[in-house]
Amino acid sequence: MIKLSTGHTVGFAHCSTFTGRIRGLSVPDPTERELGSAAAQWCPAGVDPRVAVTMHMGTPRVFDNQYFQDLRDGMGLLASDQLLYTDPRSRPTVDALAQSSIAFG
């Protein structure tokens, strides 16, 4: 499942799939503050829910390990993505993929 999520390194997400999670937190998770600020710029309140943004900003059109580095930095756009890093069972795999550019070459 972790490697399947790697497709998000070049994917897009509609604002409606993630803004509720980030804006709906009364006490935001500290790891999501930066993401929340960015999401507010990408998808301001009242934006058309069909608007889509890249899954990560670093290298959105390159198949690389930046997606996994973003998860380590608390910048997973979808809750299911960020869970890959917050879950202790999958964190070691995410760490290994974040450090390995060879796996994506």
C-alpha positions in Angstrom: 0.0 0.0 0.0 2.9 2.4 0.8 4.5 2.0 -2.6 1.1 2.3 -4.3 0.7 5.7 -2.7 3.9 6.7 -4.5 1.7 7.6 -7.5 0.8 10.7 -5.5 4.2 12.1 -6.3 2.8 13.2 -9.7 -0.8 13.4 -8.8 -3.4 16.1 -8.1 -6.1 16.5 -5.4 -9.3 18.5 -5.5 -9.6 21.1 -2.8 -12.7 19.4 -1.5 -10.7 16.3 -0.6 -8.4 17.9 1.9 -9.5 21.4 3.0 -12.1 20.1 5.5 -9.5 18.0 7.3 -7.1 20.9 7.6 -9.6 23.7 8.3 -11.8 21.6 10.5 -9.2 21.1 13.2 -10.0 23.3 16.3 -6.5 22.7 17.5 -4.4 22.0 14.5 -1.7 19.3 14.7 1.6 21.2 14.9 2.9 19.2 11.9 0.0 20.5 9.8 0.3 24.2 10.5 2.6 24.9 7.5 0.4 22.7 5.3 -2.7 24.5 6.6 -1.3 27.9 5.6 -0.3 26.6 2.2 -3.8 25.0 1.7 -5.5 28.3 2.6 -3.6 30.0 -0.3 -4.2 27.2 -2.8 -7.8 26.7 -1.9 -9.3 29.8 -0.2 -12.7 29.5 1.5 -15.5 29.4 -1.0 -13.2 28.1 -3.9 -14.9 25.9 -6.5 -14.4 22.3 -5.0 -13.4 21.1 -8.5 -10.2 23.1 -8.3 -7.2 20.7 -8.1 -3.7 21.3 -6.8 -0.6 19.2 -7.0 -0.1 16.6 -4.3 3.2 18.2 -3.3 4.9 21.4 -4.4 8.6 20.4 -4.6 8.7 18.5 -7.8 5.1 17.9 -8.9 5.8 16.5 -12.3 8.8 14.3 -11.4 8.5 10.8 -10.1 10.9 11.0 -7.2 11.2 10.5 -3.4 10.0 14.1 -2.6 6.5 12.8 -1.8 8.0 10.7 1.1 10.2 13.6 2.3 7.0 15.7 2.4 5.4 13.1 4.6 8.3 13.2 7.0 7.8 17.0 7.1 4.1 16.8 7.9 3.2 18.0 4.4 1.1 15.0 3.3 -1.9 16.6 1.5 -4.4 13.8 2.1 -5.0 12.3 5.5 -4.4 8.8 4.2 -1.0 9.9 2.9 0.1 11.5 6.1 -1.0 8.5 8.1 1.7 6.5 6.3 4.2 8.5 8.4 2.3 8.9 11.6 1.6 5.1 11.8 4.6 3.4 13.5 4.1 0.3 11.3 4.7 2.1 8.1 7.1 4.9 9.2 10.3 2.9 8.7 9.3 2.2 5.1 8.5 5.9 4.5 11.8 6.9 6.0 13.7 4.5 3.8 11.9 5.7 0.7 12.5 9.3 1.6 16.2 8.7 1.8 16.5 6.6 -1.4 16.7 8.4 -4.7 17.8 5.1 -6.3 14.3 3.6 -5.8 12.9 6.2 -8.1 15.7 6.3 -10.8 
